[in-house]
């Protein structure tokens, strides 16, 4: 299946080095090889492979090479300086893609030696929008149960998908996390991840999780930062307001909400899984706005101290573009969504999984989830 970012990456390659980042096993290497099929003399080099490492260190590819794909090169000492030199002295017809584990983008940002030389494309799991664009059946229930990672989503049966996920979770914790940072308390880290799986979509209290596990709140915060850097989870934080929309910050709680890149990891009812799916679709849209259209975009939520909450607050260039609520079957306008939309004079959308008829009331659209998600990235 052709990934939606393919043509956009190809358009960027003549002028920039392209970083292809995203969660483990989301299809980054597959996409890089698919793009290589559009070139006459591509070369794929994986730093983990000894023979490829020798070629990388000696810059021993042929001068006629028109596409270089570097995989896992962030494991090479001084890799950013190496890439800077390769890019600055490349032949006119040479294009470069850099891909690897999720932490590649984290380490790339820790320095500016590549500033002005690269564009980043963040690859997300399959979404309804991407599946529909590729003329593939867009099944919400399948995405909710299996997640949008290619292997489990495309698997022939649910049992295979469950086996994949068990291997995936163990690999994340035992390999990627421990490779990312030296963690001495392996058991508490795994417990933290398990607790997050059962608290998807709820404001996360570091102190509460710390008490449940028996560790310090700062340790919980550190674990979540690692999970986020490795694209296991993403945080949705409270929106703090913008000029013309009042001082929202004073009324909001500070706790983030945690969602998973793999919806299949969510341990909860259908409502929790659907909310995670909606969060992932909106986060993917925000990433596309930044990576492709150059618009500053972010996903937040609203929640006041008296309990009013809007699930999602989509922000562009520091201002609310729209508010959103995810519902399984309730077509009645959510009163809190209506309150916020009227108070801040912004549009709203209520995304409903099981809806008989779409409609509009004042500033709020009630949309069928499948139809609405098809309009996103």
C-alpha positions in Angstrom: 0.0 0.0 0.0 1.4 3.4 -1.0 2.0 5.6 2.1 0.6 9.1 1.9 4.0 10.7 2.6 5.8 9.1 -0.3 5.2 11.8 -3.0 5.8 14.6 -0.5 9.1 13.2 0.6 10.2 12.8 -3.0 9.4 16.4 -3.6 11.6 17.5 -0.7 14.6 15.4 -1.6 16.1 17.6 -4.3 16.7 20.5 -1.9 16.9 18.9 1.6 18.1 15.9 3.5 15.0 14.1 4.7 14.6 12.6 8.1 12.0 9.9 8.3 11.0 9.3 11.9 8.2 7.6 13.8 7.5 4.6 16.1 9.2 1.3 15.8 7.8 -1.0 13.1 5.5 1.7 11.7 6.9 1.2 8.2 9.8 3.7 7.9 12.3 1.3 6.3 9.6 -0.1 4.0 8.7 3.4 2.9 12.3 4.3 2.3 12.7 1.2 0.0 9.5 2.0 -1.8 10.8 5.5 -2.5 14.1 3.9 -3.7 12.1 2.2 -6.4 11.6 5.6 -8.0 15.4 6.0 -8.5 17.8 4.4 -10.9 20.8 3.8 -8.6 19.7 3.8 -5.0 21.9 2.5 -2.1 20.6 1.3 1.3 23.0 1.3 4.1 22.2 0.1 7.7 24.8 1.0 10.3 23.9 -2.1 12.3 25.3 -4.3 9.5 29.0 -4.6 9.6 29.6 -4.6 5.8 27.4 -1.4 5.4 29.2 0.2 8.3 32.5 -0.1 6.5 31.0 1.5 3.4 29.5 4.4 5.5 32.8 5.1 7.3 34.7 5.1 4.0 32.0 6.9 2.0 32.5 4.0 -0.5 29.3 4.2 -2.5 29.6 4.8 -6.3 29.7 8.4 -7.6 26.6 7.5 -9.8 24.4 6.8 -6.7 21.3 9.0 -6.9 19.7 8.1 -3.6 21.4 7.2 -0.3 19.3 5.7 2.5 21.0 5.7 5.9 19.3 3.5 8.5 20.2 3.5 12.2 23.1 6.0 11.5 22.3 7.9 14.8 24.3 5.1 16.5 27.4 6.3 14.8 29.6 8.7 16.8 29.4 12.3 15.6 26.7 11.2 13.1 25.3 14.7 12.7 28.6 16.2 11.6 29.1 13.2 9.3 25.7 13.9 7.6 26.4 17.6 7.4 29.6 16.9 5.5 28.0 14.3 3.2 25.1 16.7 2.4 27.3 19.8 1.8 29.7 18.0 -0.5 27.2 15.7 -2.3 27.1 15.4 -6.1 24.3 17.5 -7.7 22.1 14.5 -8.4 22.4 12.8 -5.0 19.3 12.6 -2.7 19.6 11.5 1.0 17.0 9.9 3.3 17.9 9.2 7.0 15.7 6.8 9.0 16.0 4.7 12.1 14.5 4.1 15.5 12.1 6.5 17.1 14.8 8.3 19.1 16.4 9.6 15.9 14.3 12.7 15.9 15.0 13.2 19.6 18.7 13.1 19.1 18.6 15.2 15.9 17.0 18.1 17.8 19.8 18.0 20.4 22.0 20.3 18.3 21.8 22.6 15.3 24.6 21.3 13.0 21.9 20.2 10.5 19.9 23.4 10.8 18.6 24.5 7.4 19.7 21.3 5.7 16.9 19.0 6.5 13.1 18.4 6.6 11.5 15.9 8.9 8.6 13.7 8.0 6.9 11.9 10.9 5.4 8.6 9.9 2.3 7.6 11.8 0.3 4.3 11.9 -2.4 3.8 9.3 -5.4 6.1 9.7 -8.8 6.2 8.1 -7.7 9.1 5.9 -4.6 7.3 4.7 -6.4 4.0 4.1 -9.2 5.7 2.1 -6.7 7.7 0.0 -5.1 4.4 -0.9 -8.5 2.8 -1.8 -8.1 0.4 1.1 -11.1 -0.6 3.2 -11.2 1.9 6.1 -12.5 -0.2 9.0 -12.7 1.8 12.3 -13.4 -1.4 14.4 -10.3 -3.0 12.9 -8.2 0.0 13.7 -9.5 0.2 17.2 -8.8 -3.5 18.0 -5.6 -4.0 16.0 -4.1 -0.5 15.8 -2.8 1.0 12.6 0.7 -0.5 12.6 1.0 -2.3 9.2 1.8 -5.9 10.4 -1.1 -6.3 12.9 -3.6 -4.3 10.9 -2.9 -6.3 7.7 -2.6 -9.7 9.5 -5.0 -12.5 8.5 -6.4 -13.1 12.0 -6.7 -11.5 15.4 -4.5 -14.1 17.1 -1.5 -13.2 14.9 -2.1 -9.5 15.7 -2.1 -10.3 19.4 1.1 -12.2 19.2 2.7 -9.4 17.3 1.7 -6.9 20.0 3.1 -9.1 22.8 6.4 -9.2 21.0 6.2 -5.5 20.2 5.6 -4.4 23.8 8.4 -6.6 25.1 10.8 -5.3 22.4 9.9 -1.7 23.3 10.6 -2.2 27.0 13.5 -4.5 26.9 15.4 -3.1 23.9 14.4 0.4 22.9 13.8 1.8 26.4 16.9 0.3 28.0 19.0 1.2 24.9 17.7 4.8 25.2 18.7 5.3 28.8 20.2 3.2 31.6 17.2 2.2 33.7 18.0 0.2 36.9 14.4 -0.4 38.0 13.0 -2.4 35.1 10.0 -3.6 37.0 8.7 -0.1 37.9 9.2 1.1 34.3 7.1 -1.7 33.0 4.4 -1.2 35.7 4.3 2.5 34.7 3.6 1.5 31.1 0.9 -0.9 32.1 -0.8 1.7 34.2 -0.8 4.2 31.4 -2.5 1.6 29.1 -5.4 1.5 31.5 -5.7 5.3 32.0 -5.8 6.4 28.4 -7.6 9.7 27.9 -7.7 10.7 31.5 -5.5 13.5 33.0 -2.4 11.7 34.3 -1.3 12.5 37.8 2.4 11.7 38.3 1.9 11.6 42.1 -1.0 9.1 41.7 1.0 6.7 39.5 4.0 7.1 41.8 2.0 6.0 44.8 0.6 3.0 42.9 4.1 1.9 41.9 6.0 3.0 45.0 8.4 5.4 43.2 9.0 9.2 43.1 6.8 11.4 40.9 9.8 12.7 39.1 10.7 9.1 38.2 7.2 8.7 36.7 7.7 11.9 34.7 11.1 10.7 33.5 9.5 7.3 32.3 6.7 9.1 30.4 9.3 11.4 28.8 11.2 8.3 27.6 8.0 6.6 26.3 7.2 9.9 24.5 10.6 10.2 22.9 10.4 6.7 21.7 7.0 7.3 20.1 5.2 4.8 22.4 2.9 7.5 23.7 2.1 11.1 23.0 1.0 13.7 25.5 -2.0 16.0 25.0 -1.6 19.0 27.3 -4.0 21.7 28.4 -4.2 24.7 26.2 -3.0 27.8 27.9 -4.8 30.4 25.8 -4.0 33.0 23.2 -4.6 36.7 22.5 -8.3 37.3 22.0 -9.4 34.1 23.6 -9.2 35.1 27.2 -7.0 33.9 30.0 -7.7 30.2 29.7 -4.6 29.1 31.6 -5.9 30.1 35.1 -8.8 27.8 35.0 -7.0 24.7 33.7 -5.5 21.7 35.4 -1.9 21.0 34.5 -2.0 17.2 34.0 -1.5 15.9 30.5 -3.6 13.2 28.9 -1.7 10.2 27.5 -2.5 8.4 24.3 -0.8 5.5 22.4 0.4 5.5 18.9 -0.8 1.9 18.9 -4.5 2.0 19.7 -4.3 -1.8 20.2 -2.3 -1.2 23.3 -5.2 0.6 25.0 -6.7 -1.4 27.9 -10.2 -0.1 28.4 -13.7 -0.1 27.0 -14.7 0.8 23.4 -15.0 4.4 24.4 -11.4 4.6 25.5 -10.2 3.0 22.3 -12.3 5.3 20.1 -11.0 8.4 21.9 -7.4 7.2 21.4 -8.2 6.6 17.7 -9.6 10.1 17.4 -6.6 11.6 19.3 -4.2 9.8 16.9 -6.0 11.0 13.8 -5.9 14.6 15.0 -2.3 14.3 16.1 -1.4 12.9 12.7 -3.2 15.9 11.0 -1.3 18.3 13.2 2.0 16.6 12.2 1.1 16.9 8.5 0.3 20.6 9.0 3.8 21.1 10.3 5.8 18.6 8.2 4.1 19.3 4.8 2.3 22.6 5.0 4.7 24.5 7.3 1.9 25.5 9.8 2.6 25.5 13.5 0.0 23.0 14.8 -0.6 21.2 18.0 -3.3 19.1 19.8 -4.4 20.1 23.3 -7.5 19.7 25.5 -9.5 22.0 27.7 -10.5 21.2 31.3 -11.6 23.6 34.0 -11.3 23.1 37.8 -15.1 22.7 38.0 -15.0 19.7 35.7 -15.9 21.2 32.3 -13.9 19.5 29.6 -13.5 19.4 25.8 -11.6 16.2 24.6 -9.5 18.0 22.0 -8.4 21.5 21.2 -6.7 21.8 17.8 -4.4 24.8 17.7 -2.7 26.5 14.7 -0.3 29.3 15.1 -1.1 29.7 18.8 -4.9 30.1 18.4 -7.7 27.6 18.6 -8.9 26.4 15.2 -11.6 24.1 16.5 -12.6 22.0 19.5 -13.6 18.4 19.3 -15.4 15.7 21.3 -15.2 12.0 20.6 -18.4 9.9 21.3 -19.4 6.4 20.5 -23.1 7.0 19.8 -24.4 10.1 21.6 -25.6 12.5 18.9 -26.8 15.1 21.4 -24.4 18.1 21.5 -22.1 17.7 24.5 -22.9 20.6 26.9 -19.3 21.3 27.7 -18.3 21.4 24.1 -21.1 23.8 23.4 -20.0 26.0 26.4 -16.4 26.3 25.3 -17.3 27.0 21.6 -19.7 29.8 22.6 -17.3 31.2 25.3 -14.3 31.4 23.0 -16.3 31.9 19.7 -14.6 28.9 17.9 -16.0 26.1 15.8 -16.6 22.6 17.3 -17.0 19.1 16.0 -18.6 16.2 17.8 -17.1 13.0 16.2 -19.5 10.1 16.6 -18.7 6.5 15.8 -22.3 5.3 15.4 -24.3 8.1 13.9 -27.5 7.9 11.8 -27.4 11.5 10.4 -24.9 14.3 10.4 -26.1 17.8 11.4 -25.0 21.2 12.5 -26.1 23.3 15.5 -24.8 26.8 15.9 -21.0 26.5 15.8 -20.9 22.7 16.2 -21.0 20.0 13.6 -22.0 16.5 14.5 -20.1 14.3 12.2 -20.0 10.6 11.4 -16.5 9.4 12.5 -15.7 7.4 9.4 -16.6 10.3 7.1 -14.8 12.9 9.2 -11.6 10.9 9.6 -11.5 10.4 5.8 -11.0 14.1 5.4 -7.9 14.1 7.6 -4.3 13.0 6.8 
